[in-house]
Structure formats: structure tokens, C-alpha cells
Amino acid sequence: MGAAELASAIAGGRISASEALDACLARVDALNPEINAIVETDVEAARASARAADEALASGIVPD
């Protein structure tokens, strides 16, 4: 799923931002050891941002 399609799925409630993050982190875990493209991650901050996005969507705030 591309970025625009993923954003649409999150905004439309078909997937949560937290679920999308989990999928992305799993992909990084699976592929990064071989390609070494990601040097540093801040998973705690990413999870906090995903939770905030999910809370905003739940309260009716839909990003542009």
C-alpha cells in the first residue's frame, strides 16, 4: 500500500494509525538487517504520534 492509500485507509477508519505503524515497524524489522537502510528509530515517539492520531480521528478530527 502506498502512502496516499495508507493515509486514506487511516482517515477512513479502515486501519488505525497504530496498526499502520505496527505493520511498518514489522517490515523494518524484517528487511533492515539485510539492507541496513534505517540507522536509528524512535519507536516510543512514533507510537505516541500514532496514538495521538488515532485519538484525533476518534474525536472527529480528520486531517486534510
PQR file of N, CA, C, O and H, with PARSE charges and radii, in Angstrom:
ATOM      1  N   MET A   1       0.855  -1.171   0.000 -0.4000 1.5000
ATOM      2  CA  MET A   1       0.000   0.000   0.000 -0.0000 2.0000
ATOM      3  C   MET A   1       0.899   1.231   0.000  0.5500 1.7000
ATOM      4  O   MET A   1       1.822   1.338   0.808 -0.5500 1.4000
ATOM      5  N   GLY A   2       0.623   2.149  -0.905 -0.4000 1.5000
ATOM      6  CA  GLY A   2       1.385   3.386  -0.972 -0.0000 2.0000
ATOM      7  C   GLY A   2       0.982   4.351   0.130  0.5500 1.7000
ATOM      8  O   GLY A   2       0.006   4.119   0.844 -0.5500 1.4000
ATOM      9  H   GLY A   2      -0.126   2.062  -1.562  0.4000 1.0000
ATOM     10  N   ALA A   3       1.733   5.429   0.263 -0.4000 1.5000
ATOM     11  CA  ALA A   3       1.491   6.399   1.328 -0.0000 2.0000
ATOM     12  C   ALA A   3       0.109   7.042   1.224  0.5500 1.7000
ATOM     13  O   ALA A   3      -0.583   7.186   2.233 -0.5500 1.4000
ATOM     14  H   ALA A   3       2.525   5.617  -0.317  0.4000 1.0000
ATOM     15  N   ALA A   4      -0.295   7.428   0.023 -0.4000 1.5000
ATOM     16  CA  ALA A   4      -1.599   8.072  -0.145 -0.0000 2.0000
ATOM     17  C   ALA A   4      -2.730   7.101   0.176  0.5500 1.7000
ATOM     18  O   ALA A   4      -3.714   7.472   0.816 -0.5500 1.4000
ATOM     19  H   ALA A   4       0.267   7.311  -0.796  0.4000 1.0000
ATOM     20  N   GLU A   5      -2.584   5.864  -0.270 -0.4000 1.5000
ATOM     21  CA  GLU A   5      -3.609   4.854   0.011 -0.0000 2.0000
ATOM     22  C   GLU A   5      -3.668   4.553   1.514  0.5500 1.7000
ATOM     23  O   GLU A   5      -4.754   4.385   2.070 -0.5500 1.4000
ATOM     24  H   GLU A   5      -1.785   5.562  -0.790  0.4000 1.0000
ATOM     25  N   LEU A   6      -2.517   4.486   2.164 -0.4000 1.5000
ATOM     26  CA  LEU A   6      -2.462   4.249   3.602 -0.0000 2.0000
ATOM     27  C   LEU A   6      -3.113   5.405   4.359  0.5500 1.7000
ATOM     28  O   LEU A   6      -3.890   5.178   5.287 -0.5500 1.4000
ATOM     29  H   LEU A   6      -1.635   4.623   1.713  0.4000 1.0000
ATOM     30  N   ALA A   7      -2.806   6.629   3.975 -0.4000 1.5000
ATOM     31  CA  ALA A   7      -3.422   7.798   4.622 -0.0000 2.0000
ATOM     32  C   ALA A   7      -4.931   7.775   4.470  0.5500 1.7000
ATOM     33  O   ALA A   7      -5.661   8.093   5.408 -0.5500 1.4000
ATOM     34  H   ALA A   7      -2.176   6.814   3.221  0.4000 1.0000
ATOM     35  N   SER A   8      -5.398   7.399   3.284 -0.4000 1.5000
ATOM     36  CA  SER A   8      -6.832   7.312   3.043 -0.0000 2.0000
ATOM     37  C   SER A   8      -7.466   6.225   3.901  0.5500 1.7000
ATOM     38  O   SER A   8      -8.565   6.409   4.424 -0.5500 1.4000
ATOM     39  H   SER A   8      -4.805   7.141   2.522  0.4000 1.0000
ATOM     40  N   ALA A   9      -6.785   5.101   4.047 -0.4000 1.5000
ATOM     41  CA  ALA A   9      -7.298   4.000   4.869 -0.0000 2.0000
ATOM     42  C   ALA A   9      -7.386   4.407   6.333  0.5500 1.7000
ATOM     43  O   ALA A   9      -8.339   4.047   7.024 -0.5500 1.4000
ATOM     44  H   ALA A   9      -5.892   4.952   3.623  0.4000 1.0000
ATOM     45  N   ILE A  10      -6.395   5.158   6.806 -0.4000 1.5000
ATOM     46  CA  ILE A  10      -6.420   5.631   8.189 -0.0000 2.0000
ATOM     47  C   ILE A  10      -7.538   6.650   8.375  0.5500 1.7000
ATOM     48  O   ILE A  10      -8.320   6.549   9.320 -0.5500 1.4000
ATOM     49  H   ILE A  10      -5.621   5.450   6.244  0.4000 1.0000
ATOM     50  N   ALA A  11      -7.615   7.621   7.485 -0.4000 1.5000
ATOM     51  CA  ALA A  11      -8.664   8.648   7.582 -0.0000 2.0000
ATOM     52  C   ALA A  11     -10.058   8.041   7.475  0.5500 1.7000
ATOM     53  O   ALA A  11     -11.001   8.526   8.101 -0.5500 1.4000
ATOM     54  H   ALA A  11      -6.979   7.703   6.718  0.4000 1.0000
ATOM     55  N   GLY A  12     -10.185   6.982   6.682 -0.4000 1.5000
ATOM     56  CA  GLY A  12     -11.471   6.324   6.504 -0.0000 2.0000
ATOM     57  C   GLY A  12     -11.805   5.299   7.568  0.5500 1.7000
ATOM     58  O   GLY A  12     -12.880   4.702   7.540 -0.5500 1.4000
ATOM     59  H   GLY A  12      -9.419   6.589   6.174  0.4000 1.0000
ATOM     60  N   GLY A  13     -10.893   5.090   8.508 -0.4000 1.5000
ATOM     61  CA  GLY A  13     -11.155   4.172   9.609 -0.0000 2.0000
ATOM     62  C   GLY A  13     -10.992   2.705   9.268  0.5500 1.7000
ATOM     63  O   GLY A  13     -11.389   1.842  10.050 -0.5500 1.4000
ATOM     64  H   GLY A  13     -10.019   5.575   8.530  0.4000 1.0000
ATOM     65  N   ARG A  14     -10.411   2.404   8.109 -0.4000 1.5000
ATOM     66  CA  ARG A  14     -10.218   1.012   7.731 -0.0000 2.0000
ATOM     67  C   ARG A  14      -9.020   0.385   8.436  0.5500 1.7000
ATOM     68  O   ARG A  14      -8.920  -0.838   8.540 -0.5500 1.4000
ATOM     69  H   ARG A  14     -10.088   3.105   7.473  0.4000 1.0000
ATOM     70  N   ILE A  15      -8.123   1.223   8.914 -0.4000 1.5000
ATOM     71  CA  ILE A  15      -6.964   0.791   9.690 -0.0000 2.0000
ATOM     72  C   ILE A  15      -6.615   1.939  10.625  0.5500 1.7000
ATOM     73  O   ILE A  15      -6.790   3.105  10.270 -0.5500 1.4000
ATOM     74  H   ILE A  15      -8.204   2.216   8.829  0.4000 1.0000
ATOM     75  N   SER A  16      -6.132   1.623  11.797 -0.4000 1.5000
ATOM     76  CA  SER A  16      -5.735   2.692  12.719 -0.0000 2.0000
ATOM     77  C   SER A  16      -4.294   3.086  12.438  0.5500 1.7000
ATOM     78  O   SER A  16      -3.536   2.335  11.825 -0.5500 1.4000
ATOM     79  H   SER A  16      -5.990   0.676  12.085  0.4000 1.0000
ATOM     80  N   ALA A  17      -3.931   4.268  12.894 -0.4000 1.5000
ATOM     81  CA  ALA A  17      -2.548   4.710  12.746 -0.0000 2.0000
ATOM     82  C   ALA A  17      -1.616   3.782  13.514  0.5500 1.7000
ATOM     83  O   ALA A  17      -0.492   3.525  13.080 -0.5500 1.4000
ATOM     84  H   ALA A  17      -4.546   4.879  13.392  0.4000 1.0000
ATOM     85  N   SER A  18      -2.076   3.283  14.643 -0.4000 1.5000
ATOM     86  CA  SER A  18      -1.263   2.354  15.432 -0.0000 2.0000
ATOM     87  C   SER A  18      -1.051   1.039  14.696  0.5500 1.7000
ATOM     88  O   SER A  18       0.043   0.476  14.733 -0.5500 1.4000
ATOM     89  H   SER A  18      -2.989   3.491  14.996  0.4000 1.0000
ATOM     90  N   GLU A  19      -2.079   0.551  14.033 -0.4000 1.5000
ATOM     91  CA  GLU A  19      -1.935  -0.681  13.242 -0.0000 2.0000
ATOM     92  C   GLU A  19      -0.994  -0.462  12.060  0.5500 1.7000
ATOM     93  O   GLU A  19      -0.184  -1.329  11.731 -0.5500 1.4000
ATOM     94  H   GLU A  19      -2.967   1.008  14.002  0.4000 1.0000
ATOM     95  N   ALA A  20      -1.108   0.691  11.432 -0.4000 1.5000
ATOM     96  CA  ALA A  20      -0.226   1.013  10.312 -0.0000 2.0000
ATOM     97  C   ALA A  20       1.222   1.088  10.789  0.5500 1.7000
ATOM     98  O   ALA A  20       2.126   0.584  10.123 -0.5500 1.4000
ATOM     99  H   ALA A  20      -1.766   1.395  11.699  0.4000 1.0000
ATOM    100  N   LEU A  21       1.436   1.712  11.929 -0.4000 1.5000
ATOM    101  CA  LEU A  21       2.781   1.799  12.486 -0.0000 2.0000
ATOM    102  C   LEU A  21       3.328   0.410  12.788  0.5500 1.7000
ATOM    103  O   LEU A  21       4.476   0.109  12.460 -0.5500 1.4000
ATOM    104  H   LEU A  21       0.701   2.121  12.470  0.4000 1.0000
ATOM    105  N   ASP A  22       2.517  -0.431  13.408 -0.4000 1.5000
ATOM    106  CA  ASP A  22       2.967  -1.796  13.711 -0.0000 2.0000
ATOM    107  C   ASP A  22       3.388  -2.536  12.446  0.5500 1.7000
ATOM    108  O   ASP A  22       4.395  -3.245  12.441 -0.5500 1.4000
ATOM    109  H   ASP A  22       1.585  -0.186  13.674  0.4000 1.0000
ATOM    110  N   ALA A  23       2.622  -2.371  11.382 -0.4000 1.5000
ATOM    111  CA  ALA A  23       2.956  -3.029  10.118 -0.0000 2.0000
ATOM    112  C   ALA A  23       4.273  -2.486   9.555  0.5500 1.7000
ATOM    113  O   ALA A  23       5.100  -3.249   9.055 -0.5500 1.4000
ATOM    114  H   ALA A  23       1.804  -1.795  11.386  0.4000 1.0000
ATOM    115  N   CYS A  24       4.460  -1.181   9.638 -0.4000 1.5000
ATOM    116  CA  CYS A  24       5.701  -0.578   9.142 -0.0000 2.0000
ATOM    117  C   CYS A  24       6.900  -1.023   9.969  0.5500 1.7000
ATOM    118  O   CYS A  24       7.957  -1.333   9.420 -0.5500 1.4000
ATOM    119  H   CYS A  24       3.788  -0.561  10.044  0.4000 1.0000
ATOM    120  N   LEU A  25       6.739  -1.056  11.274 -0.4000 1.5000
ATOM    121  CA  LEU A  25       7.842  -1.490  12.133 -0.0000 2.0000
ATOM    122  C   LEU A  25       8.186  -2.964  11.888  0.5500 1.7000
ATOM    123  O   LEU A  25       9.358  -3.341  11.915 -0.5500 1.4000
ATOM    124  H   LEU A  25       5.881  -0.804  11.720  0.4000 1.0000
ATOM    125  N   ALA A  26       7.185  -3.778  11.654 -0.4000 1.5000
ATOM    126  CA  ALA A  26       7.437  -5.190  11.350 -0.0000 2.0000
ATOM    127  C   ALA A  26       8.218  -5.325  10.046  0.5500 1.7000
ATOM    128  O   ALA A  26       9.114  -6.160   9.929 -0.5500 1.4000
ATOM    129  H   ALA A  26       6.233  -3.471  11.633  0.4000 1.0000
ATOM    130  N   ARG A  27       7.868  -4.500   9.079 -0.4000 1.5000
ATOM    131  CA  ARG A  27       8.574  -4.522   7.784 -0.0000 2.0000
ATOM    132  C   ARG A  27      10.023  -4.071   7.949  0.5500 1.7000
ATOM    133  O   ARG A  27      10.931  -4.656   7.357 -0.5500 1.4000
ATOM    134  H   ARG A  27       7.140  -3.821   9.174  0.4000 1.0000
ATOM    135  N   VAL A  28      10.237  -3.037   8.750 -0.4000 1.5000
ATOM    136  CA  VAL A  28      11.600  -2.579   9.027 -0.0000 2.0000
ATOM    137  C   VAL A  28      12.390  -3.699   9.710  0.5500 1.7000
ATOM    138  O   VAL A  28      13.531  -3.976   9.340 -0.5500 1.4000
ATOM    139  H   VAL A  28       9.500  -2.563   9.231  0.4000 1.0000
ATOM    140  N   ASP A  29      11.776  -4.339  10.708 -0.4000 1.5000
ATOM    141  CA  ASP A  29      12.455  -5.433  11.408 -0.0000 2.0000
ATOM    142  C   ASP A  29      12.818  -6.571  10.464  0.5500 1.7000
ATOM    143  O   ASP A  29      13.870  -7.194  10.610 -0.5500 1.4000
ATOM    144  H   ASP A  29      10.850  -4.114  11.009  0.4000 1.0000
ATOM    145  N   ALA A  30      11.948  -6.839   9.500 -0.4000 1.5000
ATOM    146  CA  ALA A  30      12.179  -7.948   8.575 -0.0000 2.0000
ATOM    147  C   ALA A  30      13.248  -7.625   7.537  0.5500 1.7000
ATOM    148  O   ALA A  30      14.048  -8.491   7.183 -0.5500 1.4000
ATOM    149  H   ALA A  30      11.094  -6.333   9.382  0.4000 1.0000
ATOM    150  N   LEU A  31      13.269  -6.400   7.053 -0.4000 1.5000
ATOM    151  CA  LEU A  31      14.149  -6.064   5.929 -0.0000 2.0000
ATOM    152  C   LEU A  31      15.425  -5.332   6.299  0.5500 1.7000
ATOM    153  O   LEU A  31      16.437  -5.480   5.613 -0.5500 1.4000
ATOM    154  H   LEU A  31      12.620  -5.696   7.341  0.4000 1.0000
ATOM    155  N   ASN A  32      15.402  -4.554   7.354 -0.4000 1.5000
ATOM    156  CA  ASN A  32      16.547  -3.702   7.635 -0.0000 2.0000
ATOM    157  C   ASN A  32      17.841  -4.449   7.950  0.5500 1.7000
ATOM    158  O   ASN A  32      18.909  -3.957   7.588 -0.5500 1.4000
ATOM    159  H   ASN A  32      14.580  -4.434   7.911  0.4000 1.0000
ATOM    160  N   PRO A  33      17.804  -5.594   8.595 -0.5600 1.5000
ATOM    161  CA  PRO A  33      19.079  -6.274   8.835  0.2800 2.0000
ATOM    162  C   PRO A  33      19.861  -6.551   7.545  0.5500 1.7000
ATOM    163  O   PRO A  33      21.092  -6.533   7.548 -0.5500 1.4000
ATOM    164  N   GLU A  34      19.162  -6.802   6.469 -0.4000 1.5000
ATOM    165  CA  GLU A  34      19.829  -7.100   5.207 -0.0000 2.0000
ATOM    166  C   GLU A  34      20.249  -5.839   4.451  0.5500 1.7000
ATOM    167  O   GLU A  34      21.337  -5.785   3.878 -0.5500 1.4000
ATOM    168  H   GLU A  34      18.162  -6.816   6.466  0.4000 1.0000
ATOM    169  N   ILE A  35      19.372  -4.821   4.453 -0.4000 1.5000
ATOM    170  CA  ILE A  35      19.673  -3.645   3.627 -0.0000 2.0000
ATOM    171  C   ILE A  35      20.268  -2.483   4.421  0.5500 1.7000
ATOM    172  O   ILE A  35      20.857  -1.574   3.836 -0.5500 1.4000
ATOM    173  H   ILE A  35      18.488  -4.865   4.918  0.4000 1.0000
ATOM    174  N   ASN A  36      20.122  -2.504   5.749 -0.4000 1.5000
ATOM    175  CA  ASN A  36      20.701  -1.501   6.632 -0.0000 2.0000
ATOM    176  C   ASN A  36      20.372  -0.073   6.188  0.5500 1.7000
ATOM    177  O   ASN A  36      21.255   0.782   6.119 -0.5500 1.4000
ATOM    178  H   ASN A  36      19.643  -3.242   6.224  0.4000 1.0000
ATOM    179  N   ALA A  37      19.102   0.172   5.891 -0.4000 1.5000
ATOM    180  CA  ALA A  37      18.680   1.493   5.435 -0.0000 2.0000
ATOM    181  C   ALA A  37      18.255   2.401   6.593  0.5500 1.7000
ATOM    182  O   ALA A  37      18.343   3.624   6.488 -0.5500 1.4000
ATOM    183  H   ALA A  37      18.385  -0.523   5.947  0.4000 1.0000
ATOM    184  N   ILE A  38      17.803   1.813   7.679 -0.4000 1.5000
ATOM    185  CA  ILE A  38      17.354   2.580   8.837 -0.0000 2.0000
ATOM    186  C   ILE A  38      18.472   2.536   9.876  0.5500 1.7000
ATOM    187  O   ILE A  38      18.868   1.466  10.337 -0.5500 1.4000
ATOM    188  H   ILE A  38      17.731   0.820   7.765  0.4000 1.0000
ATOM    189  N   VAL A  39      18.971   3.719  10.235 -0.4000 1.5000
ATOM    190  CA  VAL A  39      20.082   3.782  11.173 -0.0000 2.0000
ATOM    191  C   VAL A  39      19.575   3.903  12.603  0.5500 1.7000
ATOM    192  O   VAL A  39      20.113   3.278  13.517 -0.5500 1.4000
ATOM    193  H   VAL A  39      18.649   4.588   9.861  0.4000 1.0000
ATOM    194  N   GLU A  40      18.547   4.703  12.789 -0.4000 1.5000
ATOM    195  CA  GLU A  40      18.039   4.960  14.133 -0.0000 2.0000
ATOM    196  C   GLU A  40      16.527   5.070  14.090  0.5500 1.7000
ATOM    197  O   GLU A  40      15.969   5.634  13.149 -0.5500 1.4000
ATOM    198  H   GLU A  40      18.110   5.212  12.047  0.4000 1.0000
ATOM    199  N   THR A  41      15.863   4.539  15.099 -0.4000 1.5000
ATOM    200  CA  THR A  41      14.413   4.675  15.209 -0.0000 2.0000
ATOM    201  C   THR A  41      14.062   5.214  16.592  0.5500 1.7000
ATOM    202  O   THR A  41      14.808   5.029  17.554 -0.5500 1.4000
ATOM    203  H   THR A  41      16.316   4.081  15.864  0.4000 1.0000
ATOM    204  N   ASP A  42      12.938   5.870  16.671 -0.4000 1.5000
ATOM    205  CA  ASP A  42      12.396   6.328  17.945 -0.0000 2.0000
ATOM    206  C   ASP A  42      10.983   5.761  18.035  0.5500 1.7000
ATOM    207  O   ASP A  42       9.997   6.457  17.792 -0.5500 1.4000
ATOM    208  H   ASP A  42      12.333   6.020  15.890  0.4000 1.0000
ATOM    209  N   VAL A  43      10.912   4.496  18.387 -0.4000 1.5000
ATOM    210  CA  VAL A  43       9.640   3.772  18.394 -0.0000 2.0000
ATOM    211  C   VAL A  43       8.670   4.379  19.402  0.5500 1.7000
ATOM    212  O   VAL A  43       7.472   4.462  19.134 -0.5500 1.4000
ATOM    213  H   VAL A  43      11.713   3.931  18.585  0.4000 1.0000
ATOM    214  N   GLU A  44       9.176   4.800  20.554 -0.4000 1.5000
ATOM    215  CA  GLU A  44       8.289   5.392  21.563 -0.0000 2.0000
ATOM    216  C   GLU A  44       7.611   6.651  21.028  0.5500 1.7000
ATOM    217  O   GLU A  44       6.407   6.828  21.210 -0.5500 1.4000
ATOM    218  H   GLU A  44      10.150   4.732  20.771  0.4000 1.0000
ATOM    219  N   ALA A  45       8.360   7.513  20.381 -0.4000 1.5000
ATOM    220  CA  ALA A  45       7.775   8.742  19.819 -0.0000 2.0000
ATOM    221  C   ALA A  45       6.808   8.405  18.686  0.5500 1.7000
ATOM    222  O   ALA A  45       5.758   9.035  18.556 -0.5500 1.4000
ATOM    223  H   ALA A  45       9.338   7.369  20.233  0.4000 1.0000
ATOM    224  N   ALA A  46       7.157   7.421  17.874 -0.4000 1.5000
ATOM    225  CA  ALA A  46       6.270   7.013  16.784 -0.0000 2.0000
ATOM    226  C   ALA A  46       4.959   6.471  17.338  0.5500 1.7000
ATOM    227  O   ALA A  46       3.887   6.782  16.819 -0.5500 1.4000
ATOM    228  H   ALA A  46       8.009   6.909  17.980  0.4000 1.0000
ATOM    229  N   ARG A  47       5.041   5.665  18.387 -0.4000 1.5000
ATOM    230  CA  ARG A  47       3.811   5.130  18.996 -0.0000 2.0000
ATOM    231  C   ARG A  47       2.974   6.247  19.610  0.5500 1.7000
ATOM    232  O   ARG A  47       1.747   6.226  19.509 -0.5500 1.4000
ATOM    233  H   ARG A  47       5.912   5.412  18.809  0.4000 1.0000
ATOM    234  N   ALA A  48       3.617   7.213  20.238 -0.4000 1.5000
ATOM    235  CA  ALA A  48       2.883   8.341  20.817 -0.0000 2.0000
ATOM    236  C   ALA A  48       2.177   9.133  19.724  0.5500 1.7000
ATOM    237  O   ALA A  48       1.029   9.541  19.897 -0.5500 1.4000
ATOM    238  H   ALA A  48       4.613   7.230  20.319  0.4000 1.0000
ATOM    239  N   SER A  49       2.850   9.352  18.608 -0.4000 1.5000
ATOM    240  CA  SER A  49       2.236  10.067  17.488 -0.0000 2.0000
ATOM    241  C   SER A  49       1.068   9.289  16.899  0.5500 1.7000
ATOM    242  O   SER A  49       0.038   9.868  16.556 -0.5500 1.4000
ATOM    243  H   SER A  49       3.783   9.020  18.467  0.4000 1.0000
ATOM    244  N   ALA A  50       1.233   7.978  16.783 -0.4000 1.5000
ATOM    245  CA  ALA A  50       0.156   7.139  16.242 -0.0000 2.0000
ATOM    246  C   ALA A  50      -1.053   7.163  17.173  0.5500 1.7000
ATOM    247  O   ALA A  50      -2.191   7.256  16.713 -0.5500 1.4000
ATOM    248  H   ALA A  50       2.070   7.507  17.061  0.4000 1.0000
ATOM    249  N   ARG A  51      -0.809   7.078  18.479 -0.4000 1.5000
ATOM    250  CA  ARG A  51      -1.923   7.147  19.444 -0.0000 2.0000
ATOM    251  C   ARG A  51      -2.633   8.494  19.349  0.5500 1.7000
ATOM    252  O   ARG A  51      -3.863   8.553  19.382 -0.5500 1.4000
ATOM    253  H   ARG A  51       0.115   7.002  18.852  0.4000 1.0000
ATOM    254  N   ALA A  52      -1.864   9.572  19.232 -0.4000 1.5000
ATOM    255  CA  ALA A  52      -2.463  10.905  19.116 -0.0000 2.0000
ATOM    256  C   ALA A  52      -3.307  11.014  17.849  0.5500 1.7000
ATOM    257  O   ALA A  52      -4.390  11.598  17.870 -0.5500 1.4000
ATOM    258  H   ALA A  52      -0.866   9.524  19.206  0.4000 1.0000
ATOM    259  N   ALA A  53      -2.814  10.454  16.752 -0.4000 1.5000
ATOM    260  CA  ALA A  53      -3.582  10.470  15.504 -0.0000 2.0000
ATOM    261  C   ALA A  53      -4.865   9.669  15.656  0.5500 1.7000
ATOM    262  O   ALA A  53      -5.926  10.107  15.213 -0.5500 1.4000
ATOM    263  H   ALA A  53      -1.934   9.979  16.735  0.4000 1.0000
ATOM    264  N   ASP A  54      -4.776   8.492  16.281 -0.4000 1.5000
ATOM    265  CA  ASP A  54      -5.970   7.673  16.492 -0.0000 2.0000
ATOM    266  C   ASP A  54      -6.988   8.394  17.372  0.5500 1.7000
ATOM    267  O   ASP A  54      -8.190   8.333  17.115 -0.5500 1.4000
ATOM    268  H   ASP A  54      -3.913   8.136  16.640  0.4000 1.0000
ATOM    269  N   GLU A  55      -6.505   9.074  18.406 -0.4000 1.5000
ATOM    270  CA  GLU A  55      -7.400   9.817  19.296 -0.0000 2.0000
ATOM    271  C   GLU A  55      -8.050  10.982  18.558  0.5500 1.7000
ATOM    272  O   GLU A  55      -9.236  11.251  18.746 -0.5500 1.4000
ATOM    273  H   GLU A  55      -5.529   9.124  18.615  0.4000 1.0000
ATOM    274  N   ALA A  56      -7.288  11.670  17.726 -0.4000 1.5000
ATOM    275  CA  ALA A  56      -7.843  12.788  16.962 -0.0000 2.0000
ATOM    276  C   ALA A  56      -8.926  12.301  16.009  0.5500 1.7000
ATOM    277  O   ALA A  56      -9.987  12.916  15.901 -0.5500 1.4000
ATOM    278  H   ALA A  56      -6.324  11.452  17.573  0.4000 1.0000
ATOM    279  N   LEU A  57      -8.659  11.198  15.320 -0.4000 1.5000
ATOM    280  CA  LEU A  57      -9.660  10.650  14.396 -0.0000 2.0000
ATOM    281  C   LEU A  57     -10.913  10.203  15.151  0.5500 1.7000
ATOM    282  O   LEU A  57     -12.035  10.397  14.683 -0.5500 1.4000
ATOM    283  H   LEU A  57      -7.797  10.698  15.408  0.4000 1.0000
ATOM    284  N   ALA A  58     -10.706   9.601  16.328 -0.4000 1.5000
ATOM    285  CA  ALA A  58     -11.846   9.141  17.122 -0.0000 2.0000
ATOM    286  C   ALA A  58     -12.708  10.310  17.603  0.5500 1.7000
ATOM    287  O   ALA A  58     -13.911  10.153  17.813 -0.5500 1.4000
ATOM    288  H   ALA A  58      -9.795   9.443  16.708  0.4000 1.0000
ATOM    289  N   SER A  59     -12.091  11.483  17.777 -0.4000 1.5000
ATOM    290  CA  SER A  59     -12.858  12.639  18.226 -0.0000 2.0000
ATOM    291  C   SER A  59     -13.423  13.454  17.068  0.5500 1.7000
ATOM    292  O   SER A  59     -14.018  14.513  17.268 -0.5500 1.4000
ATOM    293  H   SER A  59     -11.114  11.610  17.607  0.4000 1.0000
ATOM    294  N   GLY A  60     -13.224  12.939  15.841 -0.4000 1.5000
ATOM    295  CA  GLY A  60     -13.825  13.581  14.684 -0.0000 2.0000
ATOM    296  C   GLY A  60     -12.916  14.492  13.898  0.5500 1.7000
ATOM    297  O   GLY A  60     -13.350  15.095  12.916 -0.5500 1.4000
ATOM    298  H   GLY A  60     -12.741  12.079  15.678  0.4000 1.0000
ATOM    299  N   ILE A  61     -11.670  14.607  14.301 -0.4000 1.5000
ATOM    300  CA  ILE A  61     -10.717  15.457  13.580 -0.0000 2.0000
ATOM    301  C   ILE A  61     -10.104  14.621  12.469  0.5500 1.7000
ATOM    302  O   ILE A  61      -9.406  13.644  12.741 -0.5500 1.4000
ATOM    303  H   ILE A  61     -11.317  14.117  15.099  0.4000 1.0000
ATOM    304  N   VAL A  62     -10.356  14.991  11.231 -0.4000 1.5000
ATOM    305  CA  VAL A  62      -9.817  14.275  10.076 -0.0000 2.0000
ATOM    306  C   VAL A  62      -8.829  15.191   9.383  0.5500 1.7000
ATOM    307  O   VAL A  62      -9.180  16.303   8.989 -0.5500 1.4000
ATOM    308  H   VAL A  62     -10.923  15.785  11.010  0.4000 1.0000
ATOM    309  N   PRO A  63      -7.580  14.726   9.230 -0.5600 1.5000
ATOM    310  CA  PRO A  63      -6.580  15.596   8.587  0.2800 2.0000
ATOM    311  C   PRO A  63      -6.895  15.818   7.104  0.5500 1.7000
ATOM    312  O   PRO A  63      -7.581  15.018   6.468 -0.5500 1.4000
ATOM    313  N   ASP A  64      -6.377  16.918   6.581 -0.4000 1.5000
ATOM    314  CA  ASP A  64      -6.570  17.233   5.159 -0.0000 2.0000
ATOM    315  C   ASP A  64      -5.760  16.304   4.292  0.5500 1.7000
ATOM    316  O   ASP A  64      -5.795  16.416   3.067 -0.5500 1.4000
ATOM    317  H   ASP A  64      -5.819  17.568   7.097  0.4000 1.0000
TER
END
